[in-house]
Structures are given as C-alpha cells and as structure tokens.
Amino acid sequence: MVVLSAAAAVRADVEAGRPLDEALAAFTIDAARAMGLGDEIGSLEVGKSADFVVLDRDPFAEPP
C-alpha cells in the first residue's frame, strides 16, 4: 500500500492535470463536506476550527 502525505497527494493531482485550486479543495472543504463536517472544518471562516500553514511563496504562482 502506498501512503502519500496530503502535500504529495495534491502535487500528484496537479501533475495528473487537475487545477491546483480543485486539488486543494479536494483535500480541504470537499473532504470536510464528505465527512459531514463542512460547517465545522475545511475552510478558513469565522467560527470554524482550522489548522493552516504559512507558505513562503504563492503555490498558484509556481509551476507544478
């Protein structure tokens, strides 16, 4: 069994041709909604629980 980190999975999706915004959504808000938790987690909004990262560059500006 192959286990990928979320970052590696997003990268693999993008390399397979999925737009970055769709790949990020698949692992954030779409996953939260699939678990029935879209009102609690999955996006940065007032009242939601969240973990987030601080990046030193814009991932949308970088080539895949």
PDB file as gemmi writes it, atoms N, CA and C in Angstrom:
CRYST1    1.000    1.000    1.000  90.00  90.00  90.00 P 1                      
ATOM      1  N   MET A   1       0.841  -1.175   0.000  1.00  0.00           N  
ATOM      2  CA  MET A   1       0.000   0.000   0.000  1.00  0.00           C  
ATOM      3  C   MET A   1       0.888   1.241   0.000  1.00  0.00           C  
ATOM      4  N   VAL A   2       0.546   2.203  -0.838  1.00  0.00           N  
ATOM      5  CA  VAL A   2       1.278   3.454  -0.918  1.00  0.00           C  
ATOM      6  C   VAL A   2       0.508   4.511  -0.125  1.00  0.00           C  
ATOM      7  N   VAL A   3       1.193   5.192   0.771  1.00  0.00           N  
ATOM      8  CA  VAL A   3       0.581   6.263   1.559  1.00  0.00           C  
ATOM      9  C   VAL A   3       1.281   7.565   1.198  1.00  0.00           C  
ATOM     10  N   LEU A   4       0.495   8.553   0.797  1.00  0.00           N  
ATOM     11  CA  LEU A   4       1.048   9.853   0.439  1.00  0.00           C  
ATOM     12  C   LEU A   4       0.669  10.880   1.489  1.00  0.00           C  
ATOM     13  N   SER A   5       1.540  11.833   1.729  1.00  0.00           N  
ATOM     14  CA  SER A   5       1.160  12.970   2.563  1.00  0.00           C  
ATOM     15  C   SER A   5       0.147  13.787   1.778  1.00  0.00           C  
ATOM     16  N   ALA A   6      -0.585  14.644   2.465  1.00  0.00           N  
ATOM     17  CA  ALA A   6      -1.561  15.493   1.769  1.00  0.00           C  
ATOM     18  C   ALA A   6      -0.867  16.331   0.712  1.00  0.00           C  
ATOM     19  N   ALA A   7       0.315  16.873   1.032  1.00  0.00           N  
ATOM     20  CA  ALA A   7       1.046  17.699   0.071  1.00  0.00           C  
ATOM     21  C   ALA A   7       1.436  16.878  -1.162  1.00  0.00           C  
ATOM     22  N   ALA A   8       1.887  15.661  -0.941  1.00  0.00           N  
ATOM     23  CA  ALA A   8       2.270  14.805  -2.064  1.00  0.00           C  
ATOM     24  C   ALA A   8       1.052  14.420  -2.896  1.00  0.00           C  
ATOM     25  N   ALA A   9      -0.083  14.201  -2.240  1.00  0.00           N  
ATOM     26  CA  ALA A   9      -1.302  13.848  -2.955  1.00  0.00           C  
ATOM     27  C   ALA A   9      -1.794  15.018  -3.809  1.00  0.00           C  
ATOM     28  N   VAL A  10      -1.741  16.226  -3.263  1.00  0.00           N  
ATOM     29  CA  VAL A  10      -2.126  17.407  -4.035  1.00  0.00           C  
ATOM     30  C   VAL A  10      -1.183  17.562  -5.227  1.00  0.00           C  
ATOM     31  N   ARG A  11       0.108  17.418  -4.992  1.00  0.00           N  
ATOM     32  CA  ARG A  11       1.095  17.526  -6.076  1.00  0.00           C  
ATOM     33  C   ARG A  11       0.807  16.491  -7.165  1.00  0.00           C  
ATOM     34  N   ALA A  12       0.503  15.251  -6.763  1.00  0.00           N  
ATOM     35  CA  ALA A  12       0.211  14.200  -7.737  1.00  0.00           C  
ATOM     36  C   ALA A  12      -1.035  14.540  -8.546  1.00  0.00           C  
ATOM     37  N   ASP A  13      -2.059  15.091  -7.887  1.00  0.00           N  
ATOM     38  CA  ASP A  13      -3.266  15.507  -8.603  1.00  0.00           C  
ATOM     39  C   ASP A  13      -2.945  16.575  -9.638  1.00  0.00           C  
ATOM     40  N   VAL A  14      -2.144  17.563  -9.256  1.00  0.00           N  
ATOM     41  CA  VAL A  14      -1.788  18.656 -10.162  1.00  0.00           C  
ATOM     42  C   VAL A  14      -0.957  18.120 -11.329  1.00  0.00           C  
ATOM     43  N   GLU A  15      -0.016  17.244 -11.029  1.00  0.00           N  
ATOM     44  CA  GLU A  15       0.813  16.669 -12.092  1.00  0.00           C  
ATOM     45  C   GLU A  15      -0.019  15.819 -13.049  1.00  0.00           C  
ATOM     46  N   ALA A  16      -1.139  15.284 -12.557  1.00  0.00           N  
ATOM     47  CA  ALA A  16      -2.030  14.492 -13.403  1.00  0.00           C  
ATOM     48  C   ALA A  16      -2.976  15.374 -14.214  1.00  0.00           C  
ATOM     49  N   GLY A  17      -2.903  16.704 -14.001  1.00  0.00           N  
ATOM     50  CA  GLY A  17      -3.682  17.616 -14.806  1.00  0.00           C  
ATOM     51  C   GLY A  17      -4.821  18.331 -14.095  1.00  0.00           C  
ATOM     52  N   ARG A  18      -5.024  18.052 -12.819  1.00  0.00           N  
ATOM     53  CA  ARG A  18      -6.084  18.734 -12.081  1.00  0.00           C  
ATOM     54  C   ARG A  18      -5.617  20.141 -11.713  1.00  0.00           C  
ATOM     55  N   PRO A  19      -6.458  21.160 -11.899  1.00  0.00           N  
ATOM     56  CA  PRO A  19      -6.061  22.517 -11.490  1.00  0.00           C  
ATOM     57  C   PRO A  19      -5.765  22.576  -9.987  1.00  0.00           C  
ATOM     58  N   LEU A  20      -4.795  23.398  -9.599  1.00  0.00           N  
ATOM     59  CA  LEU A  20      -4.369  23.468  -8.197  1.00  0.00           C  
ATOM     60  C   LEU A  20      -5.517  23.814  -7.263  1.00  0.00           C  
ATOM     61  N   ASP A  21      -6.370  24.768  -7.643  1.00  0.00           N  
ATOM     62  CA  ASP A  21      -7.476  25.130  -6.752  1.00  0.00           C  
ATOM     63  C   ASP A  21      -8.415  23.955  -6.508  1.00  0.00           C  
ATOM     64  N   GLU A  22      -8.650  23.132  -7.522  1.00  0.00           N  
ATOM     65  CA  GLU A  22      -9.506  21.956  -7.351  1.00  0.00           C  
ATOM     66  C   GLU A  22      -8.817  20.900  -6.492  1.00  0.00           C  
ATOM     67  N   ALA A  23      -7.519  20.717  -6.679  1.00  0.00           N  
ATOM     68  CA  ALA A  23      -6.780  19.738  -5.878  1.00  0.00           C  
ATOM     69  C   ALA A  23      -6.772  20.134  -4.406  1.00  0.00           C  
ATOM     70  N   LEU A  24      -6.561  21.419  -4.120  1.00  0.00           N  
ATOM     71  CA  LEU A  24      -6.583  21.883  -2.728  1.00  0.00           C  
ATOM     72  C   LEU A  24      -7.971  21.716  -2.122  1.00  0.00           C  
ATOM     73  N   ALA A  25      -9.001  22.046  -2.878  1.00  0.00           N  
ATOM     74  CA  ALA A  25     -10.373  21.896  -2.376  1.00  0.00           C  
ATOM     75  C   ALA A  25     -10.691  20.434  -2.078  1.00  0.00           C  
ATOM     76  N   ALA A  26     -10.186  19.523  -2.898  1.00  0.00           N  
ATOM     77  CA  ALA A  26     -10.456  18.098  -2.687  1.00  0.00           C  
ATOM     78  C   ALA A  26      -9.951  17.618  -1.329  1.00  0.00           C  
ATOM     79  N   PHE A  27      -8.864  18.207  -0.860  1.00  0.00           N  
ATOM     80  CA  PHE A  27      -8.273  17.776   0.407  1.00  0.00           C  
ATOM     81  C   PHE A  27      -8.669  18.666   1.578  1.00  0.00           C  
ATOM     82  N   THR A  28      -9.515  19.665   1.339  1.00  0.00           N  
ATOM     83  CA  THR A  28      -9.923  20.573   2.413  1.00  0.00           C  
ATOM     84  C   THR A  28     -11.434  20.583   2.528  1.00  0.00           C  
ATOM     85  N   ILE A  29     -12.101  21.534   1.891  1.00  0.00           N  
ATOM     86  CA  ILE A  29     -13.541  21.689   2.063  1.00  0.00           C  
ATOM     87  C   ILE A  29     -14.324  20.505   1.502  1.00  0.00           C  
ATOM     88  N   ASP A  30     -13.902  19.948   0.374  1.00  0.00           N  
ATOM     89  CA  ASP A  30     -14.625  18.799  -0.183  1.00  0.00           C  
ATOM     90  C   ASP A  30     -14.544  17.587   0.739  1.00  0.00           C  
ATOM     91  N   ALA A  31     -13.376  17.354   1.319  1.00  0.00           N  
ATOM     92  CA  ALA A  31     -13.215  16.240   2.256  1.00  0.00           C  
ATOM     93  C   ALA A  31     -14.050  16.471   3.517  1.00  0.00           C  
ATOM     94  N   ALA A  32     -14.063  17.703   4.015  1.00  0.00           N  
ATOM     95  CA  ALA A  32     -14.869  18.017   5.199  1.00  0.00           C  
ATOM     96  C   ALA A  32     -16.352  17.784   4.920  1.00  0.00           C  
ATOM     97  N   ARG A  33     -16.820  18.228   3.769  1.00  0.00           N  
ATOM     98  CA  ARG A  33     -18.228  18.012   3.399  1.00  0.00           C  
ATOM     99  C   ARG A  33     -18.546  16.532   3.271  1.00  0.00           C  
ATOM    100  N   ALA A  34     -17.631  15.753   2.708  1.00  0.00           N  
ATOM    101  CA  ALA A  34     -17.850  14.312   2.550  1.00  0.00           C  
ATOM    102  C   ALA A  34     -18.007  13.620   3.905  1.00  0.00           C  
ATOM    103  N   MET A  35     -17.360  14.167   4.925  1.00  0.00           N  
ATOM    104  CA  MET A  35     -17.476  13.609   6.285  1.00  0.00           C  
ATOM    105  C   MET A  35     -18.628  14.223   7.067  1.00  0.00           C  
ATOM    106  N   GLY A  36     -19.381  15.126   6.433  1.00  0.00           N  
ATOM    107  CA  GLY A  36     -20.476  15.798   7.116  1.00  0.00           C  
ATOM    108  C   GLY A  36     -20.015  16.881   8.077  1.00  0.00           C  
ATOM    109  N   LEU A  37     -18.800  17.379   7.867  1.00  0.00           N  
ATOM    110  CA  LEU A  37     -18.219  18.367   8.775  1.00  0.00           C  
ATOM    111  C   LEU A  37     -17.953  19.709   8.100  1.00  0.00           C  
ATOM    112  N   GLY A  38     -18.551  19.952   6.956  1.00  0.00           N  
ATOM    113  CA  GLY A  38     -18.302  21.167   6.206  1.00  0.00           C  
ATOM    114  C   GLY A  38     -18.657  22.448   6.946  1.00  0.00           C  
ATOM    115  N   ASP A  39     -19.572  22.346   7.928  1.00  0.00           N  
ATOM    116  CA  ASP A  39     -19.918  23.536   8.719  1.00  0.00           C  
ATOM    117  C   ASP A  39     -18.934  23.786   9.852  1.00  0.00           C  
ATOM    118  N   GLU A  40     -18.048  22.817  10.114  1.00  0.00           N  
ATOM    119  CA  GLU A  40     -17.124  22.912  11.249  1.00  0.00           C  
ATOM    120  C   GLU A  40     -15.664  23.076  10.839  1.00  0.00           C  
ATOM    121  N   ILE A  41     -15.275  22.451   9.739  1.00  0.00           N  
ATOM    122  CA  ILE A  41     -13.879  22.449   9.296  1.00  0.00           C  
ATOM    123  C   ILE A  41     -13.819  22.535   7.774  1.00  0.00           C  
ATOM    124  N   GLY A  42     -12.626  22.637   7.218  1.00  0.00           N  
ATOM    125  CA  GLY A  42     -12.425  22.552   5.782  1.00  0.00           C  
ATOM    126  C   GLY A  42     -12.144  23.857   5.078  1.00  0.00           C  
ATOM    127  N   SER A  43     -12.393  24.975   5.770  1.00  0.00           N  
ATOM    128  CA  SER A  43     -12.092  26.282   5.179  1.00  0.00           C  
ATOM    129  C   SER A  43     -11.863  27.279   6.309  1.00  0.00           C  
ATOM    130  N   LEU A  44     -11.207  28.362   5.990  1.00  0.00           N  
ATOM    131  CA  LEU A  44     -10.941  29.394   6.993  1.00  0.00           C  
ATOM    132  C   LEU A  44     -12.120  30.358   7.032  1.00  0.00           C  
ATOM    133  N   GLU A  45     -12.972  30.188   8.038  1.00  0.00           N  
ATOM    134  CA  GLU A  45     -14.143  31.036   8.224  1.00  0.00           C  
ATOM    135  C   GLU A  45     -14.355  31.256   9.714  1.00  0.00           C  
ATOM    136  N   VAL A  46     -14.969  32.366  10.053  1.00  0.00           N  
ATOM    137  CA  VAL A  46     -15.279  32.667  11.449  1.00  0.00           C  
ATOM    138  C   VAL A  46     -16.131  31.543  12.024  1.00  0.00           C  
ATOM    139  N   GLY A  47     -15.717  31.058  13.194  1.00  0.00           N  
ATOM    140  CA  GLY A  47     -16.469  30.025  13.892  1.00  0.00           C  
ATOM    141  C   GLY A  47     -16.052  28.597  13.576  1.00  0.00           C  
ATOM    142  N   LYS A  48     -15.203  28.398  12.573  1.00  0.00           N  
ATOM    143  CA  LYS A  48     -14.748  27.046  12.234  1.00  0.00           C  
ATOM    144  C   LYS A  48     -13.426  26.751  12.917  1.00  0.00           C  
ATOM    145  N   SER A  49     -13.193  25.475  13.194  1.00  0.00           N  
ATOM    146  CA  SER A  49     -11.885  25.030  13.677  1.00  0.00           C  
ATOM    147  C   SER A  49     -10.978  24.906  12.458  1.00  0.00           C  
ATOM    148  N   ALA A  50      -9.699  25.201  12.645  1.00  0.00           N  
ATOM    149  CA  ALA A  50      -8.817  25.145  11.478  1.00  0.00           C  
ATOM    150  C   ALA A  50      -7.368  24.919  11.882  1.00  0.00           C  
ATOM    151  N   ASP A  51      -6.685  24.193  11.041  1.00  0.00           N  
ATOM    152  CA  ASP A  51      -5.232  24.110  11.040  1.00  0.00           C  
ATOM    153  C   ASP A  51      -4.830  24.742   9.712  1.00  0.00           C  
ATOM    154  N   PHE A  52      -3.772  25.492   9.705  1.00  0.00           N  
ATOM    155  CA  PHE A  52      -3.336  26.075   8.449  1.00  0.00           C  
ATOM    156  C   PHE A  52      -1.826  26.180   8.441  1.00  0.00           C  
ATOM    157  N   VAL A  53      -1.282  26.404   7.263  1.00  0.00           N  
ATOM    158  CA  VAL A  53       0.160  26.544   7.097  1.00  0.00           C  
ATOM    159  C   VAL A  53       0.467  27.933   6.568  1.00  0.00           C  
ATOM    160  N   VAL A  54       1.665  28.393   6.851  1.00  0.00           N  
ATOM    161  CA  VAL A  54       2.155  29.654   6.314  1.00  0.00           C  
ATOM    162  C   VAL A  54       3.210  29.294   5.281  1.00  0.00           C  
ATOM    163  N   LEU A  55       3.028  29.776   4.072  1.00  0.00           N  
ATOM    164  CA  LEU A  55       3.934  29.453   2.981  1.00  0.00           C  
ATOM    165  C   LEU A  55       4.829  30.639   2.674  1.00  0.00           C  
ATOM    166  N   ASP A  56       6.016  30.351   2.161  1.00  0.00           N  
ATOM    167  CA  ASP A  56       6.939  31.422   1.799  1.00  0.00           C  
ATOM    168  C   ASP A  56       6.823  31.832   0.329  1.00  0.00           C  
ATOM    169  N   ARG A  57       5.863  31.237  -0.377  1.00  0.00           N  
ATOM    170  CA  ARG A  57       5.598  31.606  -1.765  1.00  0.00           C  
ATOM    171  C   ARG A  57       4.164  31.247  -2.128  1.00  0.00           C  
ATOM    172  N   ASP A  58       3.692  31.799  -3.196  1.00  0.00           N  
ATOM    173  CA  ASP A  58       2.329  31.559  -3.676  1.00  0.00           C  
ATOM    174  C   ASP A  58       2.316  30.242  -4.439  1.00  0.00           C  
ATOM    175  N   PRO A  59       1.612  29.226  -3.948  1.00  0.00           N  
ATOM    176  CA  PRO A  59       1.604  27.938  -4.665  1.00  0.00           C  
ATOM    177  C   PRO A  59       0.943  28.033  -6.034  1.00  0.00           C  
ATOM    178  N   PHE A  60       0.081  29.032  -6.238  1.00  0.00           N  
ATOM    179  CA  PHE A  60      -0.556  29.202  -7.530  1.00  0.00           C  
ATOM    180  C   PHE A  60       0.402  29.831  -8.551  1.00  0.00           C  
ATOM    181  N   ALA A  61       1.487  30.452  -8.095  1.00  0.00           N  
ATOM    182  CA  ALA A  61       2.458  31.082  -8.983  1.00  0.00           C  
ATOM    183  C   ALA A  61       3.552  30.114  -9.416  1.00  0.00           C  
ATOM    184  N   GLU A  62       3.687  28.997  -8.730  1.00  0.00           N  
ATOM    185  CA  GLU A  62       4.744  28.031  -9.022  1.00  0.00           C  
ATOM    186  C   GLU A  62       4.285  27.053 -10.095  1.00  0.00           C  
ATOM    187  N   PRO A  63       5.179  26.624 -10.958  1.00  0.00           N  
ATOM    188  CA  PRO A  63       4.813  25.564 -11.912  1.00  0.00           C  
ATOM    189  C   PRO A  63       4.608  24.259 -11.144  1.00  0.00           C  
ATOM    190  N   PRO A  64       3.757  23.358 -11.672  1.00  0.00           N  
ATOM    191  CA  PRO A  64       3.509  22.081 -10.966  1.00  0.00           C  
ATOM    192  C   PRO A  64       4.748  21.236 -10.799  1.00  0.00           C  
TER     193      PRO A  64                                                      
END                                                                             
